[in-house]
């Protein structure tokens, strides 16, 4: 079974999120989301998420787009979750460049290699 991991806040589950999750799903048999904790959203985005982490997790599970939702590590950039999930691939959204850098840095420091795949952005709707 090939496990794919995606990171995100998923505060409002919109068409762009669905597009990313559908792309990620095509790369494996099991799709797991590492859902950003409320405390991380507040510190990183400088605002309170519209929906608390429990509700965001429930919405993702109920969407049928993912197999599992895990809250992210309490300590940003620790990536301890990787040892629990053992992903075969990590899919990154088009705007997750900083996350990609942090993951590559963590993998170098921990002498591990998990392929990263940058996913496409949702194409604009025709005018």
C-alpha positions in Angstrom: 0.0 0.0 0.0 1.4 3.4 -1.1 0.8 6.2 1.5 0.7 9.8 0.4 0.9 12.7 2.9 -0.5 16.2 2.4 0.0 19.1 4.8 -2.5 22.0 5.2 -4.9 24.1 7.2 -8.0 23.4 5.2 -10.0 26.1 7.1 -12.5 26.4 4.3 -12.6 23.3 2.2 -12.9 24.9 -1.2 -12.5 23.8 -4.9 -8.7 24.5 -4.8 -8.3 22.2 -1.8 -10.4 19.5 -3.4 -8.3 19.8 -6.6 -5.1 19.3 -4.5 -6.5 16.3 -2.6 -7.8 14.7 -5.8 -4.3 15.0 -7.4 -2.6 13.7 -4.3 -5.0 10.7 -4.2 -3.9 9.6 -7.7 -0.4 9.0 -6.4 -1.2 6.4 -3.8 -3.6 4.0 -2.1 -3.9 5.8 1.2 -4.2 9.6 1.6 -3.3 11.1 4.9 -3.6 14.8 5.8 -1.4 16.4 8.5 -3.8 19.1 9.6 -2.3 22.3 11.0 -3.1 22.9 14.7 -5.0 26.0 15.7 -2.0 27.3 17.6 0.2 27.0 14.5 -2.4 28.8 12.3 -2.5 31.6 14.8 1.3 32.0 14.9 2.0 31.4 11.2 -1.0 33.2 9.6 -1.4 35.8 12.4 -5.1 35.1 12.8 -7.5 32.7 14.4 -8.7 29.9 12.0 -12.4 30.3 11.2 -13.0 26.7 12.3 -11.3 24.9 15.1 -9.0 22.0 14.3 -11.6 19.4 15.4 -14.2 20.8 13.0 -11.7 21.1 10.2 -10.6 17.4 10.8 -14.3 16.3 10.8 -15.0 18.1 7.6 -12.1 16.5 5.9 -13.0 13.0 7.0 -16.6 13.6 6.0 -15.6 14.9 2.5 -14.6 11.4 1.5 -11.4 12.8 -0.1 -9.0 11.5 2.5 -8.4 8.2 4.4 -7.0 9.7 7.5 -6.6 13.1 9.2 -3.9 13.6 11.8 -3.2 16.8 13.7 0.2 18.2 12.9 3.1 17.9 15.4 2.7 20.4 18.3 6.2 21.7 17.5 6.4 23.2 14.0 9.1 21.7 11.8 9.7 18.7 14.1 8.0 16.3 11.6 7.7 13.5 14.1 4.5 12.6 12.3 6.6 11.3 9.4 8.0 8.4 11.6 4.4 7.4 12.5 2.9 7.6 9.1 5.9 6.4 7.0 4.7 8.2 3.8 6.0 7.0 0.4 5.4 10.4 -1.0 4.6 13.9 0.3 2.5 16.1 -2.0 2.9 19.8 -1.7 0.5 22.5 -2.8 1.6 25.0 -5.3 2.1 27.6 -2.6 3.9 25.5 0.0 7.5 26.4 -0.9 8.5 27.1 2.7 7.2 23.8 3.8 9.2 22.1 1.0 12.4 23.8 2.2 11.7 22.8 5.8 11.0 19.2 4.8 14.2 18.9 2.7 16.2 20.4 5.6 14.6 18.0 8.1 15.3 15.0 5.8 19.0 16.0 5.4 19.4 16.4 9.2 17.7 13.0 9.8 19.3 11.2 6.8 16.1 10.1 5.3 14.5 10.5 1.9 10.9 10.9 1.1 10.0 12.1 -2.4 8.3 15.4 -2.6 5.8 16.2 -5.4 4.6 19.7 -6.1 0.9 19.7 -7.2 -0.7 21.9 -9.7 -2.9 24.9 -8.9 -6.6 24.8 -9.8 -6.9 26.3 -13.3 -9.0 29.5 -13.4 -12.6 29.1 -14.5 -13.1 30.2 -18.1 -14.5 33.7 -18.4 
